[in-house]
């Protein structure tokens, strides 16, 4: 140590950071000509503070000071309580907010039954004026612009409720319409379903009443087990038309085209696929057979001087995507509500004469080709006599009558005849009523209502057909 003088502790850091216990220190004494020499170890033992742990109740005055900071009658905690290191508690109750940079729970991230990807905020205060308008103050986020709601937003709030004794009473869902923006933390709103906003309620934007760009969002419903993408939401009610994509449980959807959906799956407004689309039977693992049949041929016997033209009509069944064995084919005719199989009709073609027994003195005859008891198509043949004022409606397609692989695009046109003379162009558009018959009767009702009095032509796409559908046109003529 001779020859070295330490002027301050900071300059001594490099000297004493190693081997502190072996150093010797000379301490001046107020007594003249007296000094005290101590080692580093002796000095640390004399003035150092050993690590120790005490229960809170053994620290004089600490329990009382903590009780002052926490008033169970509804007061507030003042000051800061900072814990350096680890802390373990049996139970932790927090009256207001818990803010942490990362929250871990058994390595699983959990949220409530609904998780929204949209604008959101937490109510810090809600005040009602005399007109039933609520002034909402959102909890501020340091360093961020708090408010991300806009005028006419439709907000959804789900919060957990308790009774006066603290017992859980379940969740409530509330809806609000933003009626005015005040500043970065405050806005005005009105309740849409009678439930008032409350402090600590989390709000999520579900849609917007007038702004199309704010009418969409994405959310996950853990209770009902689906992920949903919605758009065009302009009220508190999410309707079928708002669901653009849904993955998971589809059993709550009654689709206007597909009908009541069942089980788990995917509902997509559009699908763009590169590569193969593989569809297999879940019971056997075999590929599904996707097929269809189409019946083509003349549809009218025209009589002139009691002589039919043509003398026979040849109907041809075209199979698409399937090749049926001969014993799995049959031609049938409609007798009232029943389909009657025509004997010895296992060919892909059928010859119909105007005097065949199956006419049974009728002027129209509806036939059906059925393959494998699954795939079918129907056609109606009519007898028209020259000089009669009989009306007849024919429906023709611009792109065939059968489609596979959900690639449907055609225009249907209704042609109206009076006797042998076509009168289609003499009729107004509101005289034409289109009807759809499919395996979805509820959807058919909606479709039919949308196609009343729409004119002699309609365009059919994938959205109008699920597996199988028949389109007819009824014409109202006022003579």
C-alpha positions as CSV (number, residue, x, y, z in Angstrom):
1,X,0.0,0.0,0.0
2,X,3.1,2.3,0.4
3,X,3.2,5.1,-2.1
4,X,-0.5,4.9,-3.1
5,X,-3.0,7.4,-2.0
6,X,-6.7,7.0,-2.8
7,X,-8.4,10.4,-3.1
8,X,-12.0,9.1,-3.7
9,X,-13.8,5.8,-3.8
10,X,-14.6,5.9,-7.5
11,X,-10.8,6.2,-8.4
12,X,-10.2,3.2,-6.1
13,X,-12.5,0.9,-8.0
14,X,-9.8,-0.7,-10.1
15,X,-7.5,-1.2,-7.2
16,X,-9.8,-2.8,-4.7
17,X,-12.3,-4.7,-6.8
18,X,-10.2,-7.8,-6.4
19,X,-9.1,-9.2,-3.0
20,X,-10.9,-6.7,-0.9
21,X,-10.8,-8.9,2.2
22,X,-7.0,-8.9,2.2
23,X,-6.5,-5.2,1.9
24,X,-5.4,-3.2,5.0
25,X,-6.9,0.2,5.8
26,X,-5.5,2.9,8.1
27,X,-8.1,5.0,9.8
28,X,-7.1,8.4,11.3
29,X,-8.2,8.9,14.9
30,X,-9.2,12.3,16.5
31,X,-6.7,11.4,19.2
32,X,-3.3,12.9,18.3
33,X,-0.7,10.5,17.0
34,X,-3.2,7.6,17.0
35,X,-4.2,5.4,14.0
36,X,-6.3,2.3,13.5
37,X,-5.3,-0.4,11.0
38,X,-8.1,-2.8,9.9
39,X,-8.3,-5.4,7.1
40,X,-11.0,-5.4,4.4
41,X,-12.7,-8.5,5.9
42,X,-12.8,-6.8,9.4
43,X,-14.2,-3.6,7.9
44,X,-16.9,-5.4,5.9
45,X,-17.9,-7.4,9.0
46,X,-18.2,-4.3,11.1
47,X,-20.2,-2.1,8.9
48,X,-21.7,-4.4,6.2
49,X,-25.4,-5.5,6.2
50,X,-26.0,-9.2,6.0
51,X,-28.8,-10.6,3.8
52,X,-31.8,-11.4,5.9
53,X,-35.5,-12.1,5.5
54,X,-38.3,-11.1,7.9
55,X,-42.0,-11.8,7.7
56,X,-44.0,-8.6,7.2
57,X,-45.6,-8.7,10.6
58,X,-42.1,-8.7,12.3
59,X,-41.1,-5.5,10.7
60,X,-41.9,-2.7,13.1
61,X,-44.6,-0.3,11.6
62,X,-44.8,-1.9,8.2
63,X,-48.2,-3.7,8.5
64,X,-49.8,-0.5,9.7
65,X,-48.3,1.5,6.8
66,X,-49.6,-1.0,4.2
67,X,-53.0,-0.9,5.8
68,X,-53.1,2.9,5.4
69,X,-52.3,2.5,1.7
70,X,-55.1,0.0,1.1
71,X,-58.6,1.0,2.4
72,X,-61.0,-1.9,2.0
73,X,-64.0,0.4,2.2
74,X,-63.2,1.7,-1.3
75,X,-60.2,4.0,-0.9
76,X,-57.1,4.0,-3.0
77,X,-53.5,2.9,-2.7
78,X,-51.1,5.7,-2.7
79,X,-47.4,5.7,-3.2
80,X,-45.3,3.0,-4.8
81,X,-44.5,-0.5,-3.6
82,X,-41.6,-1.9,-5.5
83,X,-40.2,-5.4,-5.2
84,X,-36.8,-6.2,-6.5
85,X,-36.5,-9.9,-7.1
86,X,-39.1,-12.6,-6.9
87,X,-42.3,-12.5,-4.9
88,X,-44.8,-15.3,-4.2
89,X,-48.4,-14.8,-3.1
90,X,-51.2,-17.3,-2.4
91,X,-53.9,-15.0,-3.7
92,X,-53.7,-11.6,-5.5
93,X,-56.8,-9.4,-5.8
94,X,-56.5,-6.2,-7.9
95,X,-59.3,-3.7,-7.9
96,X,-58.3,-1.9,-11.1
97,X,-55.6,-2.5,-13.7
98,X,-52.8,-4.9,-13.9
99,X,-50.0,-3.9,-16.3
100,X,-47.2,-6.2,-17.1
101,X,-44.8,-6.5,-20.1
102,X,-45.4,-10.3,-20.3
103,X,-47.9,-12.5,-18.6
104,X,-47.2,-16.2,-18.3
105,X,-49.5,-18.9,-17.0
106,X,-48.3,-22.5,-17.3
107,X,-46.8,-21.5,-20.6
108,X,-50.4,-21.1,-22.1
109,X,-51.8,-17.7,-23.3
110,X,-55.5,-17.5,-22.5
111,X,-58.2,-15.0,-23.1
112,X,-62.0,-14.9,-22.7
113,X,-64.5,-16.7,-24.9
114,X,-64.3,-13.9,-27.5
115,X,-61.0,-12.5,-29.0
116,X,-61.4,-9.6,-31.4
117,X,-58.9,-8.3,-34.0
118,X,-60.2,-4.8,-34.3
119,X,-60.1,-1.3,-32.6
120,X,-60.6,-1.6,-28.9
121,X,-60.4,0.3,-25.6
122,X,-61.2,0.0,-21.9
123,X,-63.7,2.3,-20.2
124,X,-62.1,4.3,-17.3
125,X,-65.3,6.3,-16.6
126,X,-68.9,6.4,-17.9
127,X,-71.2,9.3,-17.2
128,X,-74.8,9.7,-18.3
129,X,-76.4,13.0,-19.1
130,X,-80.1,13.8,-18.9
131,X,-80.8,12.8,-22.5
132,X,-79.6,9.2,-22.1
133,X,-76.2,9.9,-23.8
134,X,-73.1,8.5,-22.2
135,X,-69.8,10.3,-22.0
136,X,-67.1,7.6,-22.1
137,X,-63.5,8.2,-20.9
138,X,-61.1,5.5,-22.0
139,X,-58.1,4.3,-20.0
140,X,-55.1,6.1,-21.3
141,X,-52.1,4.3,-22.7
142,X,-48.8,6.1,-22.0
143,X,-47.0,7.0,-25.2
144,X,-50.0,6.1,-27.4
145,X,-53.0,7.8,-28.9
146,X,-55.7,6.3,-26.7
147,X,-58.9,6.6,-28.8
148,X,-59.1,4.6,-32.0
149,X,-62.9,4.7,-32.4
150,X,-64.7,6.9,-34.9
151,X,-68.1,8.5,-35.5
152,X,-70.9,6.0,-36.0
153,X,-68.8,3.0,-34.9
154,X,-70.8,0.1,-33.5
155,X,-69.1,-1.1,-30.3
156,X,-69.5,-4.4,-28.6
157,X,-68.7,-4.8,-24.9
158,X,-68.6,-8.1,-23.0
159,X,-68.0,-8.0,-19.2
160,X,-68.1,-10.3,-16.2
161,X,-70.8,-9.3,-13.6
162,X,-71.2,-10.0,-9.9
163,X,-73.9,-9.4,-7.4
164,X,-73.7,-7.3,-4.3
165,X,-72.1,-10.2,-2.4
166,X,-69.4,-10.7,-5.0
167,X,-71.0,-13.9,-6.4
168,X,-70.6,-14.3,-10.2
169,X,-73.7,-13.7,-12.3
170,X,-72.3,-14.4,-15.7
171,X,-71.3,-12.4,-18.8
172,X,-73.4,-9.7,-20.5
173,X,-73.0,-8.4,-24.0
174,X,-73.7,-4.7,-24.6
175,X,-73.8,-2.7,-27.8
176,X,-73.2,1.0,-28.4
177,X,-73.2,3.5,-31.2
178,X,-70.6,6.3,-31.1
179,X,-72.5,9.6,-31.6
180,X,-69.6,12.0,-31.1
181,X,-65.8,12.2,-30.7
182,X,-64.5,14.7,-28.1
183,X,-60.8,14.2,-27.9
184,X,-58.2,11.4,-27.6
185,X,-59.7,9.8,-24.6
186,X,-63.4,10.7,-24.7
187,X,-66.5,10.1,-26.9
188,X,-70.3,10.1,-26.6
189,X,-72.4,7.0,-27.3
190,X,-75.9,5.6,-26.9
191,X,-76.7,2.0,-25.8
192,X,-78.3,-0.1,-28.5
193,X,-79.7,-3.0,-26.3
194,X,-80.6,-1.3,-23.0
195,X,-77.3,-2.1,-21.2
196,X,-75.4,0.9,-19.9
197,X,-71.6,1.2,-20.2
198,X,-69.7,0.5,-17.1
199,X,-66.2,1.1,-15.8
200,X,-63.6,-1.5,-16.8
201,X,-65.8,-2.8,-19.7
202,X,-63.7,-3.6,-22.7
203,X,-65.1,-2.3,-26.0
204,X,-64.4,-3.7,-29.5
205,X,-65.5,-2.2,-32.8
206,X,-67.9,-4.6,-34.4
207,X,-68.8,-2.4,-37.4
208,X,-69.9,1.1,-38.4
209,X,-73.3,2.5,-39.3
210,X,-72.3,4.5,-42.4
211,X,-68.6,4.0,-43.1
212,X,-68.0,0.8,-45.3
213,X,-64.3,0.8,-44.5
214,X,-65.0,0.3,-40.8
215,X,-67.7,-2.4,-41.1
216,X,-65.4,-5.4,-41.0
217,X,-63.5,-7.3,-38.3
218,X,-62.2,-10.7,-37.3
219,X,-62.9,-12.6,-34.1
220,X,-62.5,-16.0,-32.5
221,X,-65.3,-17.4,-30.4
222,X,-64.0,-20.0,-27.9
223,X,-67.4,-20.9,-26.6
224,X,-69.0,-21.7,-30.0
225,X,-65.7,-22.9,-31.5
226,X,-65.2,-20.9,-34.7
227,X,-63.1,-18.2,-36.3
228,X,-65.1,-15.7,-38.2
229,X,-64.4,-12.8,-40.7
230,X,-67.2,-10.4,-41.0
231,X,-67.9,-7.3,-43.1
232,X,-70.7,-4.9,-44.1
233,X,-71.8,-4.8,-40.4
234,X,-73.9,-1.7,-39.9
235,X,-75.9,-2.6,-36.7
236,X,-75.5,-4.6,-33.5
237,X,-76.8,-7.7,-35.2
238,X,-74.4,-9.9,-37.2
239,X,-76.5,-11.5,-40.0
240,X,-75.7,-14.4,-42.3
241,X,-74.8,-11.9,-45.1
242,X,-72.1,-10.4,-42.9
243,X,-70.2,-13.7,-42.6
244,X,-67.6,-13.8,-45.3
245,X,-65.4,-16.6,-43.8
246,X,-66.0,-19.0,-41.0
247,X,-63.8,-21.9,-39.9
248,X,-64.8,-24.3,-37.2
249,X,-68.3,-25.2,-36.0
250,X,-70.9,-24.2,-38.7
251,X,-74.0,-25.6,-37.0
252,X,-75.4,-22.1,-36.2
253,X,-75.5,-21.1,-39.9
254,X,-78.7,-21.5,-42.0
255,X,-77.4,-20.5,-45.4
256,X,-79.8,-19.2,-48.1
257,X,-78.0,-21.5,-50.7
258,X,-76.6,-24.4,-48.7
259,X,-79.4,-24.6,-46.1
260,X,-78.7,-25.6,-42.5
261,X,-75.0,-26.4,-42.1
262,X,-73.8,-29.1,-39.8
263,X,-70.6,-30.0,-38.0
264,X,-67.1,-28.6,-38.5
265,X,-65.9,-27.1,-41.7
266,X,-65.2,-24.0,-43.7
267,X,-67.7,-21.5,-45.2
268,X,-66.0,-19.2,-47.8
269,X,-67.5,-16.5,-49.9
270,X,-64.8,-17.1,-52.5
271,X,-62.1,-19.8,-52.9
272,X,-59.0,-19.5,-55.1
273,X,-57.0,-22.8,-55.2
274,X,-53.8,-23.6,-57.0
275,X,-53.2,-27.4,-57.3
276,X,-55.5,-30.3,-56.5
277,X,-58.6,-30.1,-54.4
278,X,-58.9,-33.5,-52.7
279,X,-62.3,-34.7,-51.4
280,X,-62.6,-38.0,-49.8
281,X,-65.3,-40.1,-48.0
282,X,-64.5,-39.8,-44.2
283,X,-65.8,-43.3,-43.6
284,X,-64.0,-45.2,-46.4
285,X,-61.1,-42.9,-47.3
286,X,-62.1,-43.2,-51.0
287,X,-62.3,-40.2,-53.3
288,X,-65.7,-38.7,-53.7
289,X,-67.3,-39.0,-57.1
290,X,-68.3,-35.6,-58.3
291,X,-70.7,-35.9,-61.2
292,X,-73.8,-34.7,-63.0
293,X,-76.1,-35.7,-65.8
294,X,-77.8,-33.6,-68.5
295,X,-80.8,-34.4,-70.7
296,X,-81.0,-32.8,-74.1
297,X,-83.5,-33.0,-76.9
298,X,-86.5,-31.3,-78.5
299,X,-89.2,-30.0,-76.1
300,X,-92.2,-29.5,-78.3
301,X,-94.4,-31.6,-80.5
302,X,-96.1,-29.1,-82.9
303,X,-99.2,-30.2,-84.6
304,X,-100.4,-28.9,-88.0
305,X,-103.4,-30.6,-89.5
306,X,-103.2,-33.1,-86.7
307,X,-99.8,-34.2,-87.9
308,X,-97.0,-33.9,-85.2
309,X,-93.6,-32.4,-86.0
310,X,-91.3,-34.1,-85.3
311,X,-92.8,-37.5,-85.4
312,X,-90.6,-38.7,-82.5
313,X,-88.3,-36.9,-80.1
314,X,-85.0,-38.5,-79.1
315,X,-83.8,-37.6,-75.6
316,X,-80.1,-38.0,-74.8
317,X,-78.6,-38.3,-71.4
318,X,-75.1,-37.0,-71.0
319,X,-73.1,-38.1,-68.0
320,X,-70.4,-35.8,-66.7
321,X,-67.8,-37.0,-64.3
322,X,-69.3,-40.5,-64.0
323,X,-69.8,-43.6,-66.1
324,X,-72.9,-45.5,-64.9
325,X,-73.4,-49.2,-65.6
326,X,-76.4,-50.0,-67.7
327,X,-78.3,-51.6,-64.9
328,X,-78.0,-48.4,-62.8
329,X,-79.9,-46.3,-65.4
330,X,-83.6,-45.6,-65.8
331,X,-86.0,-43.2,-67.5
332,X,-89.0,-42.1,-65.5
333,X,-92.1,-40.0,-66.1
334,X,-93.9,-37.9,-63.5
335,X,-97.4,-39.0,-62.5
336,X,-98.7,-36.5,-59.9
337,X,-96.2,-36.4,-57.1
338,X,-94.6,-39.7,-58.0
339,X,-91.9,-40.8,-60.5
340,X,-92.8,-43.9,-62.4
341,X,-90.0,-46.0,-64.0
342,X,-90.5,-46.8,-67.7
343,X,-89.8,-50.5,-68.4
344,X,-86.7,-51.5,-70.4
345,X,-85.3,-47.9,-70.4
346,X,-81.6,-48.5,-69.4
347,X,-80.1,-46.8,-72.4
348,X,-78.6,-43.3,-72.5
349,X,-81.2,-42.4,-75.1
350,X,-85.0,-42.5,-75.0
351,X,-87.4,-42.4,-78.0
352,X,-90.6,-40.6,-77.2
353,X,-93.6,-40.7,-79.6
354,X,-96.5,-38.3,-79.3
355,X,-98.9,-41.2,-78.9
356,X,-97.0,-43.2,-76.3
357,X,-99.1,-44.6,-73.5
358,X,-97.2,-42.7,-70.8
359,X,-98.8,-39.4,-72.1
360,X,-102.2,-40.6,-70.6
361,X,-104.2,-38.0,-72.6
362,X,-102.1,-35.1,-71.2
363,X,-100.7,-32.2,-73.2
364,X,-97.4,-32.0,-71.2
365,X,-95.1,-34.8,-70.1
366,X,-92.2,-34.5,-67.7
367,X,-89.4,-37.1,-67.9
368,X,-86.4,-37.8,-65.7
369,X,-83.2,-39.6,-66.4
370,X,-81.8,-41.2,-63.2
371,X,-78.3,-42.7,-62.9
372,X,-77.0,-44.6,-59.9
373,X,-80.1,-43.5,-57.9
374,X,-78.2,-40.2,-57.3
375,X,-77.7,-38.1,-60.4
376,X,-80.6,-36.9,-62.4
377,X,-82.0,-34.3,-64.8
378,X,-85.5,-33.6,-66.0
379,X,-87.1,-32.3,-69.1
380,X,-90.7,-31.4,-70.0
381,X,-92.3,-32.1,-73.5
382,X,-95.3,-30.2,-74.6
383,X,-97.9,-30.7,-77.4
384,X,-98.8,-27.5,-79.2
385,X,-101.6,-27.5,-81.8
386,X,-101.8,-25.0,-84.6
387,X,-104.7,-22.6,-84.4
388,X,-105.1,-23.0,-80.6
389,X,-104.6,-20.1,-78.2
390,X,-102.5,-22.3,-75.9
391,X,-99.6,-20.6,-74.0
392,X,-96.3,-22.4,-73.5
393,X,-93.2,-21.3,-71.7
394,X,-89.8,-22.7,-72.5
395,X,-86.5,-22.0,-70.6
396,X,-83.3,-22.2,-72.5
397,X,-79.7,-21.9,-71.2
398,X,-76.9,-20.0,-72.9
399,X,-74.3,-22.4,-71.7
400,X,-75.8,-25.9,-71.3
401,X,-77.9,-27.3,-68.5
402,X,-75.3,-29.3,-66.4
403,X,-72.2,-28.1,-64.7
404,X,-69.5,-29.8,-62.5
405,X,-66.7,-28.6,-60.2
406,X,-68.8,-25.6,-59.1
407,X,-68.0,-23.8,-62.4
408,X,-71.5,-22.4,-63.1
409,X,-72.0,-19.5,-65.4
410,X,-75.0,-19.3,-67.7
411,X,-78.0,-17.1,-68.7
412,X,-81.5,-18.5,-68.5
413,X,-84.0,-17.1,-70.9
414,X,-87.8,-17.7,-70.8
415,X,-89.5,-17.9,-74.2
416,X,-93.3,-17.6,-74.3
417,X,-95.4,-19.0,-77.1
418,X,-99.1,-18.6,-77.9
419,X,-99.8,-21.5,-80.1
420,X,-96.9,-21.6,-82.5
421,X,-96.2,-17.9,-82.3
422,X,-93.6,-16.5,-79.9
423,X,-94.9,-13.5,-77.9
424,X,-92.0,-13.1,-75.4
425,X,-91.1,-9.6,-76.5
426,X,-94.7,-8.3,-76.1
427,X,-94.7,-9.0,-72.3
428,X,-93.4,-6.7,-69.6
429,X,-90.6,-7.7,-67.3
430,X,-92.8,-7.8,-64.2
431,X,-94.7,-10.7,-65.8
432,X,-91.8,-13.1,-65.4
433,X,-91.5,-15.0,-62.0
434,X,-88.5,-17.3,-61.6
435,X,-88.6,-20.3,-59.2
436,X,-85.8,-22.5,-57.9
437,X,-86.4,-26.1,-56.6
438,X,-83.5,-27.6,-54.6
439,X,-82.7,-29.6,-51.5
440,X,-82.8,-26.3,-49.5
441,X,-86.6,-25.3,-49.3
442,X,-85.9,-22.4,-46.9
443,X,-83.3,-21.0,-49.2
444,X,-85.6,-21.5,-52.2
445,X,-88.2,-19.3,-50.6
446,X,-85.7,-16.5,-50.2
447,X,-84.3,-17.0,-53.8
448,X,-87.8,-17.0,-55.3
449,X,-88.7,-13.7,-53.5
450,X,-85.6,-12.1,-55.0
451,X,-86.5,-13.2,-58.5
452,X,-90.1,-12.0,-58.8
453,X,-90.9,-9.8,-61.8
454,X,-87.2,-9.5,-62.8
455,X,-87.6,-10.0,-66.5
456,X,-87.3,-12.8,-69.1
457,X,-83.5,-13.5,-68.5
458,X,-81.5,-14.2,-65.3
459,X,-77.9,-15.0,-64.8
460,X,-77.1,-18.2,-62.8
461,X,-73.7,-18.6,-60.9
462,X,-72.2,-20.8,-58.2
463,X,-74.1,-18.9,-55.5
464,X,-77.4,-20.0,-56.9
465,X,-76.7,-23.8,-57.0
466,X,-75.7,-26.2,-54.3
467,X,-75.2,-29.6,-55.8
468,X,-78.5,-29.7,-57.6
469,X,-81.2,-27.1,-58.5
470,X,-84.0,-26.8,-61.0
471,X,-85.1,-23.4,-62.4
472,X,-88.5,-22.7,-63.7
473,X,-90.3,-19.6,-64.9
474,X,-93.9,-18.7,-64.5
475,X,-95.4,-16.0,-66.7
476,X,-98.5,-14.0,-65.7
477,X,-100.4,-12.9,-68.8
478,X,-103.4,-10.6,-68.7
479,X,-105.4,-11.1,-71.9
